[in-house]
Amino acid sequence: MEVLVEKKLSQTDIKYRLAFPTNSLRAFPMPEGETAVYFESADTLENEWNFRLSIRGENDHWDWLQFVREKGLKCLQPKMKSYY
């Protein structure tokens, strides 16, 4: 798998949703007319997780927030790697 994005988690990522800067969205090819794409991510133990990336306006953050709670993530933890 190819690493597309690495980021440190912000307070928004922990409390509300995983947010990517607009300029990093080009790393996630989204089919024309679609508003979301699924991607794989790996935690520090190299376990793979699948998440849904959607453009702003959609409200589908449950999988991400469940991951945050299960892993006990905090702001500015080590970088998260996202794969496609």
mmCIF file of the N, C-alpha and C atoms, coordinates in Angstrom:
data_MODEL
# 
_entry.id   MODEL 
# 
loop_
_atom_site.group_PDB 
_atom_site.id 
_atom_site.type_symbol 
_atom_site.label_atom_id 
_atom_site.label_alt_id 
_atom_site.label_comp_id 
_atom_site.label_asym_id 
_atom_site.label_entity_id 
_atom_site.label_seq_id 
_atom_site.pdbx_PDB_ins_code 
_atom_site.Cartn_x 
_atom_site.Cartn_y 
_atom_site.Cartn_z 
_atom_site.occupancy 
_atom_site.B_iso_or_equiv 
_atom_site.pdbx_formal_charge 
_atom_site.auth_seq_id 
_atom_site.auth_comp_id 
_atom_site.auth_asym_id 
_atom_site.auth_atom_id 
_atom_site.pdbx_PDB_model_num 
ATOM 1   N N  . MET A 1 1  ? 0.839   -1.190 0.000   1.00 0.00 ? 1  MET A N  1 
ATOM 2   C CA . MET A 1 1  ? 0.000   0.000  0.000   1.00 0.00 ? 1  MET A CA 1 
ATOM 3   C C  . MET A 1 1  ? 0.880   1.248  0.000   1.00 0.00 ? 1  MET A C  1 
ATOM 4   N N  . GLU A 1 2  ? 0.414   2.253  -0.645  1.00 0.00 ? 2  GLU A N  1 
ATOM 5   C CA . GLU A 1 2  ? 1.132   3.519  -0.759  1.00 0.00 ? 2  GLU A CA 1 
ATOM 6   C C  . GLU A 1 2  ? 0.597   4.504  0.291   1.00 0.00 ? 2  GLU A C  1 
ATOM 7   N N  . VAL A 1 3  ? 1.505   5.169  1.018   1.00 0.00 ? 3  VAL A N  1 
ATOM 8   C CA . VAL A 1 3  ? 1.095   6.193  1.980   1.00 0.00 ? 3  VAL A CA 1 
ATOM 9   C C  . VAL A 1 3  ? 0.712   7.445  1.209   1.00 0.00 ? 3  VAL A C  1 
ATOM 10  N N  . LEU A 1 4  ? -0.510  7.908  1.406   1.00 0.00 ? 4  LEU A N  1 
ATOM 11  C CA . LEU A 1 4  ? -0.993  9.107  0.718   1.00 0.00 ? 4  LEU A CA 1 
ATOM 12  C C  . LEU A 1 4  ? -0.919  10.338 1.593   1.00 0.00 ? 4  LEU A C  1 
ATOM 13  N N  . VAL A 1 5  ? -1.265  10.191 2.867   1.00 0.00 ? 5  VAL A N  1 
ATOM 14  C CA . VAL A 1 5  ? -1.353  11.336 3.770   1.00 0.00 ? 5  VAL A CA 1 
ATOM 15  C C  . VAL A 1 5  ? -0.901  10.895 5.157   1.00 0.00 ? 5  VAL A C  1 
ATOM 16  N N  . GLU A 1 6  ? -0.129  11.737 5.810   1.00 0.00 ? 6  GLU A N  1 
ATOM 17  C CA . GLU A 1 6  ? 0.188   11.561 7.222   1.00 0.00 ? 6  GLU A CA 1 
ATOM 18  C C  . GLU A 1 6  ? -0.193  12.852 7.916   1.00 0.00 ? 6  GLU A C  1 
ATOM 19  N N  . LYS A 1 7  ? -0.868  12.750 9.059   1.00 0.00 ? 7  LYS A N  1 
ATOM 20  C CA . LYS A 1 7  ? -1.238  13.969 9.781   1.00 0.00 ? 7  LYS A CA 1 
ATOM 21  C C  . LYS A 1 7  ? -1.295  13.710 11.266  1.00 0.00 ? 7  LYS A C  1 
ATOM 22  N N  . LYS A 1 8  ? -1.013  14.754 12.024  1.00 0.00 ? 8  LYS A N  1 
ATOM 23  C CA . LYS A 1 8  ? -1.212  14.698 13.468  1.00 0.00 ? 8  LYS A CA 1 
ATOM 24  C C  . LYS A 1 8  ? -2.668  15.047 13.741  1.00 0.00 ? 8  LYS A C  1 
ATOM 25  N N  . LEU A 1 9  ? -3.247  14.386 14.711  1.00 0.00 ? 9  LEU A N  1 
ATOM 26  C CA . LEU A 1 9  ? -4.659  14.590 15.004  1.00 0.00 ? 9  LEU A CA 1 
ATOM 27  C C  . LEU A 1 9  ? -4.896  15.893 15.746  1.00 0.00 ? 9  LEU A C  1 
ATOM 28  N N  . SER A 1 10 ? -5.925  16.612 15.326  1.00 0.00 ? 10 SER A N  1 
ATOM 29  C CA . SER A 1 10 ? -6.295  17.883 15.956  1.00 0.00 ? 10 SER A CA 1 
ATOM 30  C C  . SER A 1 10 ? -7.473  17.657 16.899  1.00 0.00 ? 10 SER A C  1 
ATOM 31  N N  . GLN A 1 11 ? -7.846  18.691 17.615  1.00 0.00 ? 11 GLN A N  1 
ATOM 32  C CA . GLN A 1 11 ? -9.000  18.612 18.510  1.00 0.00 ? 11 GLN A CA 1 
ATOM 33  C C  . GLN A 1 11 ? -10.274 18.316 17.708  1.00 0.00 ? 11 GLN A C  1 
ATOM 34  N N  . THR A 1 12 ? -10.420 18.886 16.528  1.00 0.00 ? 12 THR A N  1 
ATOM 35  C CA . THR A 1 12 ? -11.566 18.596 15.661  1.00 0.00 ? 12 THR A CA 1 
ATOM 36  C C  . THR A 1 12 ? -11.597 17.122 15.300  1.00 0.00 ? 12 THR A C  1 
ATOM 37  N N  . ASP A 1 13 ? -10.434 16.540 14.971  1.00 0.00 ? 13 ASP A N  1 
ATOM 38  C CA . ASP A 1 13 ? -10.357 15.124 14.612  1.00 0.00 ? 13 ASP A CA 1 
ATOM 39  C C  . ASP A 1 13 ? -10.827 14.230 15.762  1.00 0.00 ? 13 ASP A C  1 
ATOM 40  N N  . ILE A 1 14 ? -10.496 14.601 16.974  1.00 0.00 ? 14 ILE A N  1 
ATOM 41  C CA . ILE A 1 14 ? -10.809 13.789 18.145  1.00 0.00 ? 14 ILE A CA 1 
ATOM 42  C C  . ILE A 1 14 ? -12.264 13.938 18.581  1.00 0.00 ? 14 ILE A C  1 
ATOM 43  N N  . LYS A 1 15 ? -12.787 15.140 18.531  1.00 0.00 ? 15 LYS A N  1 
ATOM 44  C CA . LYS A 1 15 ? -14.122 15.389 19.073  1.00 0.00 ? 15 LYS A CA 1 
ATOM 45  C C  . LYS A 1 15 ? -15.260 15.274 18.066  1.00 0.00 ? 15 LYS A C  1 
ATOM 46  N N  . TYR A 1 16 ? -14.994 15.595 16.794  1.00 0.00 ? 16 TYR A N  1 
ATOM 47  C CA . TYR A 1 16 ? -16.105 15.726 15.849  1.00 0.00 ? 16 TYR A CA 1 
ATOM 48  C C  . TYR A 1 16 ? -15.987 14.871 14.596  1.00 0.00 ? 16 TYR A C  1 
ATOM 49  N N  . ARG A 1 17 ? -14.866 14.991 13.901  1.00 0.00 ? 17 ARG A N  1 
ATOM 50  C CA . ARG A 1 17 ? -14.695 14.303 12.616  1.00 0.00 ? 17 ARG A CA 1 
ATOM 51  C C  . ARG A 1 17 ? -13.226 14.375 12.214  1.00 0.00 ? 17 ARG A C  1 
ATOM 52  N N  . LEU A 1 18 ? -12.837 13.456 11.347  1.00 0.00 ? 18 LEU A N  1 
ATOM 53  C CA . LEU A 1 18 ? -11.496 13.503 10.790  1.00 0.00 ? 18 LEU A CA 1 
ATOM 54  C C  . LEU A 1 18 ? -11.493 14.533 9.675   1.00 0.00 ? 18 LEU A C  1 
ATOM 55  N N  . ALA A 1 19 ? -10.680 15.553 9.818   1.00 0.00 ? 19 ALA A N  1 
ATOM 56  C CA . ALA A 1 19 ? -10.657 16.654 8.853   1.00 0.00 ? 19 ALA A CA 1 
ATOM 57  C C  . ALA A 1 19 ? -9.319  16.676 8.123   1.00 0.00 ? 19 ALA A C  1 
ATOM 58  N N  . PHE A 1 20 ? -9.387  16.728 6.801   1.00 0.00 ? 20 PHE A N  1 
ATOM 59  C CA . PHE A 1 20 ? -8.196  16.852 5.980   1.00 0.00 ? 20 PHE A CA 1 
ATOM 60  C C  . PHE A 1 20 ? -8.183  18.228 5.344   1.00 0.00 ? 20 PHE A C  1 
ATOM 61  N N  . PRO A 1 21 ? -7.008  18.849 5.212   1.00 0.00 ? 21 PRO A N  1 
ATOM 62  C CA . PRO A 1 21 ? -6.927  20.122 4.495   1.00 0.00 ? 21 PRO A CA 1 
ATOM 63  C C  . PRO A 1 21 ? -7.358  19.911 3.041   1.00 0.00 ? 21 PRO A C  1 
ATOM 64  N N  . THR A 1 22 ? -7.995  20.896 2.462   1.00 0.00 ? 22 THR A N  1 
ATOM 65  C CA . THR A 1 22 ? -8.503  20.791 1.096   1.00 0.00 ? 22 THR A CA 1 
ATOM 66  C C  . THR A 1 22 ? -7.416  20.363 0.122   1.00 0.00 ? 22 THR A C  1 
ATOM 67  N N  . ASN A 1 23 ? -6.202  20.882 0.268   1.00 0.00 ? 23 ASN A N  1 
ATOM 68  C CA . ASN A 1 23 ? -5.137  20.545 -0.681  1.00 0.00 ? 23 ASN A CA 1 
ATOM 69  C C  . ASN A 1 23 ? -4.717  19.078 -0.616  1.00 0.00 ? 23 ASN A C  1 
ATOM 70  N N  . SER A 1 24 ? -5.043  18.354 0.463   1.00 0.00 ? 24 SER A N  1 
ATOM 71  C CA . SER A 1 24 ? -4.691  16.936 0.545   1.00 0.00 ? 24 SER A CA 1 
ATOM 72  C C  . SER A 1 24 ? -5.765  16.034 -0.070  1.00 0.00 ? 24 SER A C  1 
ATOM 73  N N  . LEU A 1 25 ? -6.926  16.599 -0.404  1.00 0.00 ? 25 LEU A N  1 
ATOM 74  C CA . LEU A 1 25 ? -8.011  15.781 -0.947  1.00 0.00 ? 25 LEU A CA 1 
ATOM 75  C C  . LEU A 1 25 ? -7.669  15.202 -2.311  1.00 0.00 ? 25 LEU A C  1 
ATOM 76  N N  . ARG A 1 26 ? -6.729  15.800 -3.030  1.00 0.00 ? 26 ARG A N  1 
ATOM 77  C CA . ARG A 1 26 ? -6.347  15.259 -4.329  1.00 0.00 ? 26 ARG A CA 1 
ATOM 78  C C  . ARG A 1 26 ? -5.711  13.876 -4.187  1.00 0.00 ? 26 ARG A C  1 
ATOM 79  N N  . ALA A 1 27 ? -5.248  13.525 -2.999  1.00 0.00 ? 27 ALA A N  1 
ATOM 80  C CA . ALA A 1 27 ? -4.677  12.201 -2.753  1.00 0.00 ? 27 ALA A CA 1 
ATOM 81  C C  . ALA A 1 27 ? -5.750  11.112 -2.720  1.00 0.00 ? 27 ALA A C  1 
ATOM 82  N N  . PHE A 1 28 ? -7.005  11.516 -2.617  1.00 0.00 ? 28 PHE A N  1 
ATOM 83  C CA . PHE A 1 28 ? -8.121  10.581 -2.546  1.00 0.00 ? 28 PHE A CA 1 
ATOM 84  C C  . PHE A 1 28 ? -8.986  10.733 -3.801  1.00 0.00 ? 28 PHE A C  1 
ATOM 85  N N  . PRO A 1 29 ? -8.717  9.978  -4.846  1.00 0.00 ? 29 PRO A N  1 
ATOM 86  C CA . PRO A 1 29 ? -9.492  10.123 -6.071  1.00 0.00 ? 29 PRO A CA 1 
ATOM 87  C C  . PRO A 1 29 ? -10.974 9.835  -5.825  1.00 0.00 ? 29 PRO A C  1 
ATOM 88  N N  . MET A 1 30 ? -11.814 10.803 -6.122  1.00 0.00 ? 30 MET A N  1 
ATOM 89  C CA . MET A 1 30 ? -13.251 10.661 -5.927  1.00 0.00 ? 30 MET A CA 1 
ATOM 90  C C  . MET A 1 30 ? -13.925 10.665 -7.300  1.00 0.00 ? 30 MET A C  1 
ATOM 91  N N  . PRO A 1 31 ? -14.682 9.617  -7.600  1.00 0.00 ? 31 PRO A N  1 
ATOM 92  C CA . PRO A 1 31 ? -15.351 9.572  -8.909  1.00 0.00 ? 31 PRO A CA 1 
ATOM 93  C C  . PRO A 1 31 ? -16.249 10.795 -9.122  1.00 0.00 ? 31 PRO A C  1 
ATOM 94  N N  . GLU A 1 32 ? -16.311 11.242 -10.354 1.00 0.00 ? 32 GLU A N  1 
ATOM 95  C CA . GLU A 1 32 ? -17.134 12.406 -10.689 1.00 0.00 ? 32 GLU A CA 1 
ATOM 96  C C  . GLU A 1 32 ? -18.577 12.152 -10.278 1.00 0.00 ? 32 GLU A C  1 
ATOM 97  N N  . GLY A 1 33 ? -19.176 13.155 -9.653  1.00 0.00 ? 33 GLY A N  1 
ATOM 98  C CA . GLY A 1 33 ? -20.555 13.056 -9.205  1.00 0.00 ? 33 GLY A CA 1 
ATOM 99  C C  . GLY A 1 33 ? -20.719 12.417 -7.834  1.00 0.00 ? 33 GLY A C  1 
ATOM 100 N N  . GLU A 1 34 ? -19.659 11.854 -7.297  1.00 0.00 ? 34 GLU A N  1 
ATOM 101 C CA . GLU A 1 34 ? -19.706 11.232 -5.970  1.00 0.00 ? 34 GLU A CA 1 
ATOM 102 C C  . GLU A 1 34 ? -19.303 12.256 -4.907  1.00 0.00 ? 34 GLU A C  1 
ATOM 103 N N  . THR A 1 35 ? -19.746 12.031 -3.685  1.00 0.00 ? 35 THR A N  1 
ATOM 104 C CA . THR A 1 35 ? -19.401 12.937 -2.591  1.00 0.00 ? 35 THR A CA 1 
ATOM 105 C C  . THR A 1 35 ? -18.600 12.232 -1.504  1.00 0.00 ? 35 THR A C  1 
ATOM 106 N N  . ALA A 1 36 ? -18.251 10.958 -1.730  1.00 0.00 ? 36 ALA A N  1 
ATOM 107 C CA . ALA A 1 36 ? -17.512 10.212 -0.715  1.00 0.00 ? 36 ALA A CA 1 
ATOM 108 C C  . ALA A 1 36 ? -16.678 9.119  -1.367  1.00 0.00 ? 36 ALA A C  1 
ATOM 109 N N  . VAL A 1 37 ? -15.626 8.712  -0.662  1.00 0.00 ? 37 VAL A N  1 
ATOM 110 C CA . VAL A 1 37 ? -14.767 7.617  -1.087  1.00 0.00 ? 37 VAL A CA 1 
ATOM 111 C C  . VAL A 1 37 ? -14.282 6.909  0.183   1.00 0.00 ? 37 VAL A C  1 
ATOM 112 N N  . TYR A 1 38 ? -14.094 5.608  0.106   1.00 0.00 ? 38 TYR A N  1 
ATOM 113 C CA . TYR A 1 38 ? -13.565 4.842  1.236   1.00 0.00 ? 38 TYR A CA 1 
ATOM 114 C C  . TYR A 1 38 ? -12.057 4.730  1.109   1.00 0.00 ? 38 TYR A C  1 
ATOM 115 N N  . PHE A 1 39 ? -11.360 4.725  2.254   1.00 0.00 ? 39 PHE A N  1 
ATOM 116 C CA . PHE A 1 39 ? -9.914  4.562  2.239   1.00 0.00 ? 39 PHE A CA 1 
ATOM 117 C C  . PHE A 1 39 ? -9.481  3.725  3.423   1.00 0.00 ? 39 PHE A C  1 
ATOM 118 N N  . GLU A 1 40 ? -8.282  3.151  3.324   1.00 0.00 ? 40 GLU A N  1 
ATOM 119 C CA . GLU A 1 40 ? -7.713  2.356  4.401   1.00 0.00 ? 40 GLU A CA 1 
ATOM 120 C C  . GLU A 1 40 ? -6.705  3.181  5.172   1.00 0.00 ? 40 GLU A C  1 
ATOM 121 N N  . SER A 1 41 ? -6.615  2.903  6.457   1.00 0.00 ? 41 SER A N  1 
ATOM 122 C CA . SER A 1 41 ? -5.659  3.568  7.315   1.00 0.00 ? 41 SER A CA 1 
ATOM 123 C C  . SER A 1 41 ? -5.041  2.507  8.221   1.00 0.00 ? 41 SER A C  1 
ATOM 124 N N  . ALA A 1 42 ? -3.851  2.769  8.736   1.00 0.00 ? 42 ALA A N  1 
ATOM 125 C CA . ALA A 1 42 ? -3.191  1.824  9.633   1.00 0.00 ? 42 ALA A CA 1 
ATOM 126 C C  . ALA A 1 42 ? -2.885  2.512  10.955  1.00 0.00 ? 42 ALA A C  1 
ATOM 127 N N  . ASP A 1 43 ? -3.126  1.783  12.049  1.00 0.00 ? 43 ASP A N  1 
ATOM 128 C CA . ASP A 1 43 ? -2.771  2.328  13.360  1.00 0.00 ? 43 ASP A CA 1 
ATOM 129 C C  . ASP A 1 43 ? -1.303  1.995  13.648  1.00 0.00 ? 43 ASP A C  1 
ATOM 130 N N  . THR A 1 44 ? -0.828  2.354  14.824  1.00 0.00 ? 44 THR A N  1 
ATOM 131 C CA . THR A 1 44 ? 0.595   2.163  15.138  1.00 0.00 ? 44 THR A CA 1 
ATOM 132 C C  . THR A 1 44 ? 0.987   0.690  15.246  1.00 0.00 ? 44 THR A C  1 
ATOM 133 N N  . LEU A 1 45 ? -0.001  -0.201 15.385  1.00 0.00 ? 45 LEU A N  1 
ATOM 134 C CA . LEU A 1 45 ? 0.263   -1.640 15.409  1.00 0.00 ? 45 LEU A CA 1 
ATOM 135 C C  . LEU A 1 45 ? 0.138   -2.256 14.023  1.00 0.00 ? 45 LEU A C  1 
ATOM 136 N N  . GLU A 1 46 ? -0.037  -1.389 13.006  1.00 0.00 ? 46 GLU A N  1 
ATOM 137 C CA . GLU A 1 46 ? -0.204  -1.791 11.619  1.00 0.00 ? 46 GLU A CA 1 
ATOM 138 C C  . GLU A 1 46 ? -1.509  -2.545 11.357  1.00 0.00 ? 46 GLU A C  1 
ATOM 139 N N  . ASN A 1 47 ? -2.497  -2.399 12.256  1.00 0.00 ? 47 ASN A N  1 
ATOM 140 C CA . ASN A 1 47 ? -3.834  -2.924 11.991  1.00 0.00 ? 47 ASN A CA 1 
ATOM 141 C C  . ASN A 1 47 ? -4.499  -2.001 10.984  1.00 0.00 ? 47 ASN A C  1 
ATOM 142 N N  . GLU A 1 48 ? -5.198  -2.600 10.025  1.00 0.00 ? 48 GLU A N  1 
ATOM 143 C CA . GLU A 1 48 ? -5.842  -1.796 8.991   1.00 0.00 ? 48 GLU A CA 1 
ATOM 144 C C  . GLU A 1 48 ? -7.272  -1.451 9.388   1.00 0.00 ? 48 GLU A C  1 
ATOM 145 N N  . TRP A 1 49 ? -7.673  -0.225 9.047   1.00 0.00 ? 49 TRP A N  1 
ATOM 146 C CA . TRP A 1 49 ? -9.016  0.287  9.313   1.00 0.00 ? 49 TRP A CA 1 
ATOM 147 C C  . TRP A 1 49 ? -9.546  0.903  8.029   1.00 0.00 ? 49 TRP A C  1 
ATOM 148 N N  . ASN A 1 50 ? -10.844 0.803  7.812   1.00 0.00 ? 50 ASN A N  1 
ATOM 149 C CA . ASN A 1 50 ? -11.484 1.404  6.644   1.00 0.00 ? 50 ASN A CA 1 
ATOM 150 C C  . ASN A 1 50 ? -12.357 2.571  7.097   1.00 0.00 ? 50 ASN A C  1 
ATOM 151 N N  . PHE A 1 51 ? -12.209 3.703  6.419   1.00 0.00 ? 51 PHE A N  1 
ATOM 152 C CA . PHE A 1 51 ? -12.985 4.890  6.744   1.00 0.00 ? 51 PHE A CA 1 
ATOM 153 C C  . PHE A 1 51 ? -13.597 5.481  5.484   1.00 0.00 ? 51 PHE A C  1 
ATOM 154 N N  . ARG A 1 52 ? -14.589 6.295  5.678   1.00 0.00 ? 52 ARG A N  1 
ATOM 155 C CA . ARG A 1 52 ? -15.269 6.974  4.575   1.00 0.00 ? 52 ARG A CA 1 
ATOM 156 C C  . ARG A 1 52 ? -14.883 8.447  4.624   1.00 0.00 ? 52 ARG A C  1 
ATOM 157 N N  . LEU A 1 53 ? -14.381 8.963  3.518   1.00 0.00 ? 53 LEU A N  1 
ATOM 158 C CA . LEU A 1 53 ? -14.047 10.375 3.391   1.00 0.00 ? 53 LEU A CA 1 
ATOM 159 C C  . LEU A 1 53 ? -15.131 11.025 2.551   1.00 0.00 ? 53 LEU A C  1 
ATOM 160 N N  . SER A 1 54 ? -15.782 12.033 3.099   1.00 0.00 ? 54 SER A N  1 
ATOM 161 C CA . SER A 1 54 ? -16.827 12.726 2.338   1.00 0.00 ? 54 SER A CA 1 
ATOM 162 C C  . SER A 1 54 ? -16.561 14.216 2.367   1.00 0.00 ? 54 SER A C  1 
ATOM 163 N N  . ILE A 1 55 ? -17.070 14.885 1.339   1.00 0.00 ? 55 ILE A N  1 
ATOM 164 C CA . ILE A 1 55 ? -16.917 16.332 1.318   1.00 0.00 ? 55 ILE A CA 1 
ATOM 165 C C  . ILE A 1 55 ? -17.825 16.935 2.379   1.00 0.00 ? 55 ILE A C  1 
ATOM 166 N N  . ARG A 1 56 ? -17.495 18.112 2.812   1.00 0.00 ? 56 ARG A N  1 
ATOM 167 C CA . ARG A 1 56 ? -18.236 18.781 3.874   1.00 0.00 ? 56 ARG A CA 1 
ATOM 168 C C  . ARG A 1 56 ? -19.714 18.868 3.538   1.00 0.00 ? 56 ARG A C  1 
ATOM 169 N N  . GLY A 1 57 ? -20.522 18.679 4.558   1.00 0.00 ? 57 GLY A N  1 
ATOM 170 C CA . GLY A 1 57 ? -21.968 18.746 4.368   1.00 0.00 ? 57 GLY A CA 1 
ATOM 171 C C  . GLY A 1 57 ? -22.624 17.407 4.643   1.00 0.00 ? 57 GLY A C  1 
ATOM 172 N N  . GLU A 1 58 ? -21.838 16.313 4.541   1.00 0.00 ? 58 GLU A N  1 
ATOM 173 C CA . GLU A 1 58 ? -22.374 15.005 4.873   1.00 0.00 ? 58 GLU A CA 1 
ATOM 174 C C  . GLU A 1 58 ? -22.038 14.719 6.328   1.00 0.00 ? 58 GLU A C  1 
ATOM 175 N N  . ASN A 1 59 ? -22.876 13.933 6.981   1.00 0.00 ? 59 ASN A N  1 
ATOM 176 C CA . ASN A 1 59 ? -22.715 13.687 8.410   1.00 0.00 ? 59 ASN A CA 1 
ATOM 177 C C  . ASN A 1 59 ? -22.587 12.190 8.654   1.00 0.00 ? 59 ASN A C  1 
ATOM 178 N N  . ASP A 1 60 ? -21.415 11.634 8.352   1.00 0.00 ? 60 ASP A N  1 
ATOM 179 C CA . ASP A 1 60 ? -21.187 10.203 8.508   1.00 0.00 ? 60 ASP A CA 1 
ATOM 180 C C  . ASP A 1 60 ? -19.839 9.995  9.180   1.00 0.00 ? 60 ASP A C  1 
ATOM 181 N N  . HIS A 1 61 ? -19.772 10.282 10.471  1.00 0.00 ? 61 HIS A N  1 
ATOM 182 C CA . HIS A 1 61 ? -18.497 10.269 11.181  1.00 0.00 ? 61 HIS A CA 1 
ATOM 183 C C  . HIS A 1 61 ? -18.425 9.152  12.218  1.00 0.00 ? 61 HIS A C  1 
ATOM 184 N N  . TRP A 1 62 ? -19.455 8.295  12.272  1.00 0.00 ? 62 TRP A N  1 
ATOM 185 C CA . TRP A 1 62 ? -19.525 7.302  13.343  1.00 0.00 ? 62 TRP A CA 1 
ATOM 186 C C  . TRP A 1 62 ? -18.320 6.372  13.354  1.00 0.00 ? 62 TRP A C  1 
ATOM 187 N N  . ASP A 1 63 ? -17.910 5.800  12.204  1.00 0.00 ? 63 ASP A N  1 
ATOM 188 C CA . ASP A 1 63 ? -16.781 4.871  12.179  1.00 0.00 ? 63 ASP A CA 1 
ATOM 189 C C  . ASP A 1 63 ? -15.514 5.522  12.716  1.00 0.00 ? 63 ASP A C  1 
ATOM 190 N N  . TRP A 1 64 ? -15.264 6.752  12.298  1.00 0.00 ? 64 TRP A N  1 
ATOM 191 C CA . TRP A 1 64 ? -14.075 7.461  12.766  1.00 0.00 ? 64 TRP A CA 1 
ATOM 192 C C  . TRP A 1 64 ? -14.133 7.695  14.267  1.00 0.00 ? 64 TRP A C  1 
ATOM 193 N N  . LEU A 1 65 ? -15.240 8.197  14.777  1.00 0.00 ? 65 LEU A N  1 
ATOM 194 C CA . LEU A 1 65 ? -15.335 8.494  16.211  1.00 0.00 ? 65 LEU A CA 1 
ATOM 195 C C  . LEU A 1 65 ? -15.256 7.216  17.051  1.00 0.00 ? 65 LEU A C  1 
ATOM 196 N N  . GLN A 1 66 ? -15.773 6.116  16.542  1.00 0.00 ? 66 GLN A N  1 
ATOM 197 C CA . GLN A 1 66 ? -15.656 4.831  17.232  1.00 0.00 ? 66 GLN A CA 1 
ATOM 198 C C  . GLN A 1 66 ? -14.180 4.419  17.314  1.00 0.00 ? 66 GLN A C  1 
ATOM 199 N N  . PHE A 1 67 ? -13.437 4.613  16.232  1.00 0.00 ? 67 PHE A N  1 
ATOM 200 C CA . PHE A 1 67 ? -12.004 4.327  16.207  1.00 0.00 ? 67 PHE A CA 1 
ATOM 201 C C  . PHE A 1 67 ? -11.270 5.190  17.237  1.00 0.00 ? 67 PHE A C  1 
ATOM 202 N N  . VAL A 1 68 ? -11.580 6.486  17.290  1.00 0.00 ? 68 VAL A N  1 
ATOM 203 C CA . VAL A 1 68 ? -10.954 7.412  18.238  1.00 0.00 ? 68 VAL A CA 1 
ATOM 204 C C  . VAL A 1 68 ? -11.167 6.923  19.666  1.00 0.00 ? 68 VAL A C  1 
ATOM 205 N N  . ARG A 1 69 ? -12.410 6.561  19.989  1.00 0.00 ? 69 ARG A N  1 
ATOM 206 C CA . ARG A 1 69 ? -12.714 6.123  21.358  1.00 0.00 ? 69 ARG A CA 1 
ATOM 207 C C  . ARG A 1 69 ? -12.044 4.789  21.684  1.00 0.00 ? 69 ARG A C  1 
ATOM 208 N N  . GLU A 1 70 ? -12.092 3.848  20.741  1.00 0.00 ? 70 GLU A N  1 
ATOM 209 C CA . GLU A 1 70 ? -11.499 2.530  20.975  1.00 0.00 ? 70 GLU A CA 1 
ATOM 210 C C  . GLU A 1 70 ? -10.002 2.625  21.199  1.00 0.00 ? 70 GLU A C  1 
ATOM 211 N N  . LYS A 1 71 ? -9.322  3.491  20.466  1.00 0.00 ? 71 LYS A N  1 
ATOM 212 C CA . LYS A 1 71 ? -7.878  3.640  20.574  1.00 0.00 ? 71 LYS A CA 1 
ATOM 213 C C  . LYS A 1 71 ? -7.466  4.635  21.655  1.00 0.00 ? 71 LYS A C  1 
ATOM 214 N N  . GLY A 1 72 ? -8.443  5.368  22.232  1.00 0.00 ? 72 GLY A N  1 
ATOM 215 C CA . GLY A 1 72 ? -8.118  6.358  23.250  1.00 0.00 ? 72 GLY A CA 1 
ATOM 216 C C  . GLY A 1 72 ? -7.237  7.469  22.709  1.00 0.00 ? 72 GLY A C  1 
ATOM 217 N N  . LEU A 1 73 ? -7.482  7.882  21.468  1.00 0.00 ? 73 LEU A N  1 
ATOM 218 C CA . LEU A 1 73 ? -6.631  8.885  20.823  1.00 0.00 ? 73 LEU A CA 1 
ATOM 219 C C  . LEU A 1 73 ? -6.767  10.255 21.475  1.00 0.00 ? 73 LEU A C  1 
ATOM 220 N N  . LYS A 1 74 ? -5.694  10.982 21.451  1.00 0.00 ? 74 LYS A N  1 
ATOM 221 C CA . LYS A 1 74 ? -5.629  12.342 21.986  1.00 0.00 ? 74 LYS A CA 1 
ATOM 222 C C  . LYS A 1 74 ? -5.091  13.266 20.901  1.00 0.00 ? 74 LYS A C  1 
ATOM 223 N N  . CYS A 1 75 ? -5.258  14.551 21.078  1.00 0.00 ? 75 CYS A N  1 
ATOM 224 C CA . CYS A 1 75 ? -4.763  15.536 20.110  1.00 0.00 ? 75 CYS A CA 1 
ATOM 225 C C  . CYS A 1 75 ? -3.252  15.439 19.955  1.00 0.00 ? 75 CYS A C  1 
ATOM 226 N N  . LEU A 1 76 ? -2.801  15.667 18.723  1.00 0.00 ? 76 LEU A N  1 
ATOM 227 C CA . LEU A 1 76 ? -1.392  15.743 18.367  1.00 0.00 ? 76 LEU A CA 1 
ATOM 228 C C  . LEU A 1 76 ? -0.611  14.476 18.689  1.00 0.00 ? 76 LEU A C  1 
ATOM 229 N N  . GLN A 1 77 ? -1.293  13.314 18.591  1.00 0.00 ? 77 GLN A N  1 
ATOM 230 C CA . GLN A 1 77 ? -0.586  12.053 18.725  1.00 0.00 ? 77 GLN A CA 1 
ATOM 231 C C  . GLN A 1 77 ? 0.223   11.812 17.458  1.00 0.00 ? 77 GLN A C  1 
ATOM 232 N N  . PRO A 1 78 ? 1.033   10.757 17.449  1.00 0.00 ? 78 PRO A N  1 
ATOM 233 C CA . PRO A 1 78 ? 1.827   10.491 16.245  1.00 0.00 ? 78 PRO A CA 1 
ATOM 234 C C  . PRO A 1 78 ? 0.964   10.441 14.997  1.00 0.00 ? 78 PRO A C  1 
ATOM 235 N N  . LYS A 1 79 ? 1.598   10.697 13.893  1.00 0.00 ? 79 LYS A N  1 
ATOM 236 C CA . LYS A 1 79 ? 0.907   10.814 12.621  1.00 0.00 ? 79 LYS A CA 1 
ATOM 237 C C  . LYS A 1 79 ? 0.109   9.554  12.278  1.00 0.00 ? 79 LYS A C  1 
ATOM 238 N N  . MET A 1 80 ? -1.023  9.761  11.676  1.00 0.00 ? 80 MET A N  1 
ATOM 239 C CA . MET A 1 80 ? -1.858  8.703  11.153  1.00 0.00 ? 80 MET A CA 1 
ATOM 240 C C  . MET A 1 80 ? -1.503  8.523  9.687   1.00 0.00 ? 80 MET A C  1 
ATOM 241 N N  . LYS A 1 81 ? -1.353  7.307  9.219   1.00 0.00 ? 81 LYS A N  1 
ATOM 242 C CA . LYS A 1 81 ? -1.043  7.044  7.817   1.00 0.00 ? 81 LYS A CA 1 
ATOM 243 C C  . LYS A 1 81 ? -2.315  6.606  7.113   1.00 0.00 ? 81 LYS A C  1 
ATOM 244 N N  . SER A 1 82 ? -2.590  7.146  5.976   1.00 0.00 ? 82 SER A N  1 
ATOM 245 C CA . SER A 1 82 ? -3.753  6.777  5.178   1.00 0.00 ? 82 SER A CA 1 
ATOM 246 C C  . SER A 1 82 ? -3.289  6.206  3.862   1.00 0.00 ? 82 SER A C  1 
ATOM 247 N N  . TYR A 1 83 ? -3.933  5.133  3.472   1.00 0.00 ? 83 TYR A N  1 
ATOM 248 C CA . TYR A 1 83 ? -3.575  4.418  2.253   1.00 0.00 ? 83 TYR A CA 1 
ATOM 249 C C  . TYR A 1 83 ? -4.750  4.405  1.311   1.00 0.00 ? 83 TYR A C  1 
ATOM 250 N N  . TYR A 1 84 ? -4.457  4.196  0.042   1.00 0.00 ? 84 TYR A N  1 
ATOM 251 C CA . TYR A 1 84 ? -5.519  4.019  -0.947  1.00 0.00 ? 84 TYR A CA 1 
ATOM 252 C C  . TYR A 1 84 ? -5.138  2.890  -1.853  1.00 0.00 ? 84 TYR A C  1 
# 
